[in-house]
Amino acid sequence: MLEERLQKYMARCGVASRRHCEKIINQGRVEVNGEIVVEMGVKINPFKDVIRVDGRIILPEEERVYILLNKPSGYITSVTDPQGRPTVLDLIDKIDSRIYPVGRLDFESEGLLILTNDGQLAYHLTHPKYEVQKQYRVMVHGQPNDNDIKTLQRGIDIGGYITRPARVVRKEIISNNSVFQVVIGEGKNRQIRRMFEAIGHPVIELRRERLGNINLGSLKLGEWRHLSQQELEGLRSMVLRGN
């Protein structure tokens, strides 16, 4: 079938989510063959029609890939490693596109990692100004006191950088070690580990459980799946609101 709905074509070109593309059409920002279109339901032929958004011609991007991986410990969050350590890409098979990890999880850490070939979305998810929330389960040595926890919540110096306010909640105590749920909106290198080291309670285990609206769910260590359309549109809507 040659024809497709205008908002679907716009989303395929990477303009925005399909729902947000409908808003852009309603705002009179889209032209089809030089004519402004504001109504829904218009169909276009991508091989013949010229589509402009805000005066710029749009064209389909390469097929986008969005993968959710539950990273195990012992893998580096990189495409390659000069030291020959296994990388997260070693866990992904049957994907022909060149994908790369969004953000980082250090070698010892586990949990949620997104891999994609969508550079624009990756930028929005990692840039501090969008403050995309990241939730972690963190086990640390000992039992930080209430003042230590308040210091983490307010922001703490991790070596030349004061962290932004964070949500830090003690969930349980296991063999004199403490388990916390930590939510941050930034992602400095080894930030969670450096935060707890700064109060004298080094991290034993660290697992990322959520990024924005994406949760690990029942995905097992080392397993991966494609993001659903609903999850993807939720991510896009979130960063658009933050723009």
C-alpha positions as CSV (number, residue, x, y, z in Angstrom):
1,M,0.0,0.0,0.0
2,L,1.5,3.3,-1.1
3,E,-0.6,5.7,0.9
4,E,-0.4,6.2,4.6
5,R,-1.8,8.7,7.1
6,L,0.1,12.0,7.4
7,Q,0.7,11.7,11.2
8,K,2.1,8.2,10.8
9,Y,4.5,9.3,8.1
10,M,5.6,12.2,10.2
11,A,6.3,9.9,13.2
12,R,8.2,7.5,10.9
13,C,10.4,10.5,9.8
14,G,11.2,11.1,13.5
15,V,9.3,14.3,13.9
16,A,7.6,13.2,17.1
17,S,5.2,10.6,18.5
18,R,2.1,10.0,16.4
19,R,-0.1,11.8,18.9
20,H,2.2,14.8,19.1
21,C,2.3,14.9,15.3
22,E,-1.5,15.3,15.3
23,K,-1.0,18.4,17.4
24,I,1.6,19.8,15.0
25,I,-0.8,19.3,12.1
26,N,-3.6,21.1,14.1
27,Q,-1.3,24.0,14.6
28,G,-1.0,24.5,10.9
29,R,2.7,23.7,10.8
30,V,2.5,21.0,8.1
31,E,2.4,21.4,4.3
32,V,1.6,18.8,1.7
33,N,2.8,19.8,-1.7
34,G,2.9,23.4,-0.7
35,E,-0.6,23.4,0.9
36,I,-1.1,23.7,4.7
37,V,-3.0,20.8,6.2
38,V,-4.8,21.1,9.5
39,E,-7.4,18.3,9.4
40,M,-6.8,14.7,10.5
41,G,-7.2,11.7,8.2
42,V,-5.2,13.1,5.3
43,K,-3.3,10.4,3.4
44,I,-0.1,11.0,1.5
45,N,2.0,9.0,-0.9
46,P,5.6,9.1,0.5
47,F,7.0,8.4,-3.0
48,K,5.3,11.4,-4.7
49,D,4.2,13.9,-2.1
50,V,6.5,16.6,-0.6
51,I,5.9,17.0,3.2
52,R,7.2,20.0,5.1
53,V,7.1,20.7,8.8
54,D,7.9,24.3,9.8
55,G,9.1,24.8,6.3
56,R,11.6,21.9,6.3
57,I,11.2,18.8,4.1
58,I,11.0,15.6,6.1
59,L,12.1,12.2,4.9
60,P,11.9,8.8,6.5
61,E,14.8,7.8,8.8
62,E,16.4,4.4,8.8
63,E,14.4,1.9,10.7
64,R,14.7,2.8,14.4
65,V,15.5,0.1,17.0
66,Y,14.7,0.5,20.7
67,I,15.8,-2.3,23.0
68,L,15.4,-2.8,26.7
69,L,18.1,-4.9,28.3
70,N,18.5,-6.2,31.9
71,K,22.3,-5.8,32.1
72,P,24.1,-8.3,34.3
73,S,27.2,-7.4,36.3
74,G,30.5,-8.1,34.4
75,Y,29.6,-6.3,31.2
76,I,30.8,-2.9,30.1
77,T,28.3,-0.4,28.8
78,S,30.1,0.3,25.5
79,V,30.1,-0.8,21.9
80,T,33.7,-2.0,22.1
81,D,36.3,-2.4,24.9
82,P,40.1,-2.0,24.3
83,Q,40.7,-4.3,27.3
84,G,38.7,-7.1,25.7
85,R,36.0,-7.2,28.4
86,P,32.5,-8.4,27.3
87,T,30.2,-5.5,26.3
88,V,26.4,-5.2,26.5
89,L,26.2,-5.7,22.8
90,D,27.5,-9.3,23.3
91,L,24.1,-9.9,24.8
92,I,22.1,-8.7,21.8
93,D,21.6,-11.0,18.9
94,K,19.6,-10.9,15.6
95,I,19.8,-7.1,15.3
96,D,21.3,-5.9,12.0
97,S,21.2,-2.2,12.9
98,R,24.1,-0.5,14.6
99,I,22.8,0.3,18.0
100,Y,24.5,1.8,21.1
101,P,23.7,2.1,24.8
102,V,21.9,5.1,26.1
103,G,23.8,6.5,29.1
104,R,25.9,4.2,31.3
105,L,25.8,1.5,33.9
106,D,29.2,0.7,35.3
107,F,30.9,-2.7,35.0
108,E,29.7,-4.0,38.4
109,S,26.1,-2.7,38.1
110,E,23.0,-4.4,36.9
111,G,19.7,-3.4,35.5
112,L,17.8,-1.4,33.0
113,L,19.6,-0.2,29.9
114,I,18.2,1.1,26.7
115,L,20.0,0.5,23.4
116,T,19.0,2.3,20.2
117,N,20.1,3.9,16.9
118,D,17.9,7.0,17.6
119,G,20.5,9.6,18.4
120,Q,17.9,12.3,19.1
121,L,16.0,10.3,21.7
122,A,19.3,9.2,23.3
123,Y,20.3,12.8,23.6
124,H,17.0,13.8,25.3
125,L,17.2,10.8,27.7
126,T,20.8,11.6,28.9
127,H,20.9,15.4,28.9
128,P,20.7,16.8,32.4
129,K,18.2,19.6,31.5
130,Y,15.5,17.0,30.8
131,E,15.8,15.5,34.2
132,V,14.6,12.0,33.2
133,Q,14.2,10.1,36.4
134,K,16.2,7.0,37.1
135,Q,15.3,4.7,39.9
136,Y,17.8,2.3,41.6
137,R,17.9,-0.4,44.2
138,V,21.1,0.1,46.2
139,M,22.6,-2.1,48.9
140,V,25.3,-0.4,51.0
141,H,27.6,-1.4,53.8
142,G,26.3,-0.5,57.2
143,Q,23.4,1.7,58.3
144,P,23.6,5.4,57.3
145,N,21.9,7.6,59.9
146,D,19.1,10.1,59.3
147,N,21.5,13.0,58.8
148,D,23.4,11.0,56.2
149,I,20.2,10.3,54.3
150,K,19.1,13.9,54.5
151,T,22.5,15.0,53.1
152,L,22.0,12.7,50.1
153,Q,18.5,14.0,49.6
154,R,19.6,17.6,49.6
155,G,22.6,17.1,47.4
156,I,26.2,16.1,48.2
157,D,29.7,16.9,47.0
158,I,31.0,13.9,45.1
159,G,34.3,15.4,44.1
160,G,34.0,18.8,42.4
161,Y,30.3,18.4,41.8
162,I,27.2,18.9,44.1
163,T,24.5,16.5,43.2
164,R,20.9,17.7,42.7
165,P,18.2,16.8,45.2
166,A,17.4,13.1,45.2
167,R,14.8,10.8,46.5
168,V,16.5,8.4,49.0
169,V,14.4,6.0,51.0
170,R,15.6,3.1,53.2
171,K,13.6,0.0,52.3
172,E,15.2,-2.7,54.5
173,I,18.2,-3.9,56.5
174,I,19.9,-7.2,55.5
175,S,22.7,-8.6,57.7
176,N,23.6,-5.1,59.0
177,N,23.6,-3.7,55.4
178,S,21.0,-1.2,54.2
179,V,18.9,-1.4,51.0
180,F,17.7,1.9,49.6
181,Q,15.5,3.1,46.7
182,V,17.2,6.0,45.1
183,V,15.7,8.2,42.4
184,I,17.8,10.9,40.6
185,G,17.3,13.1,37.5
186,E,20.9,13.3,36.4
187,G,23.6,10.7,35.6
188,K,27.2,11.6,36.5
189,N,29.8,8.9,36.1
190,R,29.3,6.4,39.0
191,Q,27.1,8.9,40.7
192,I,25.2,6.6,43.1
193,R,28.4,4.9,44.2
194,R,30.2,8.2,44.8
195,M,27.2,9.6,46.7
196,F,27.3,6.7,49.2
197,E,31.1,6.7,49.4
198,A,30.9,10.4,50.4
199,I,28.9,9.5,53.5
200,G,31.2,6.5,54.3
201,H,28.9,3.7,53.2
202,P,30.2,2.0,50.0
203,V,27.8,0.3,47.6
204,I,27.7,-3.5,47.6
205,E,25.0,-4.0,44.9
206,L,23.4,-1.6,42.5
207,R,20.5,-2.2,40.1
208,R,18.7,0.3,37.9
209,E,15.0,-0.5,37.9
210,R,13.3,2.3,36.0
211,L,14.2,5.0,33.5
212,G,11.4,7.5,33.0
213,N,8.2,5.4,32.2
214,I,10.2,2.2,31.4
215,N,10.4,-0.5,34.1
216,L,12.4,-3.7,34.1
217,G,9.3,-5.7,35.1
218,S,9.9,-9.5,34.8
219,L,12.8,-9.2,32.4
220,K,15.6,-11.6,33.7
221,L,19.3,-10.8,33.9
222,G,20.9,-10.9,30.5
223,E,17.5,-10.9,28.6
224,W,16.3,-8.2,26.3
225,R,13.2,-7.2,24.4
226,H,12.0,-4.4,22.0
227,L,10.2,-1.5,23.6
228,S,6.5,-1.4,22.9
229,Q,4.9,1.5,20.9
230,Q,3.2,2.7,24.1
231,E,6.5,2.7,26.0
232,L,8.2,4.6,23.2
233,E,5.5,7.2,22.9
234,G,5.6,7.7,26.7
235,L,9.3,8.3,26.5
236,R,9.0,10.8,23.7
237,S,6.1,12.6,25.3
238,M,8.1,12.9,28.5
239,V,11.1,14.6,27.0
240,L,9.0,16.8,24.8
241,R,7.3,18.1,28.0
242,G,10.7,18.8,29.4
243,N,11.8,20.7,26.4
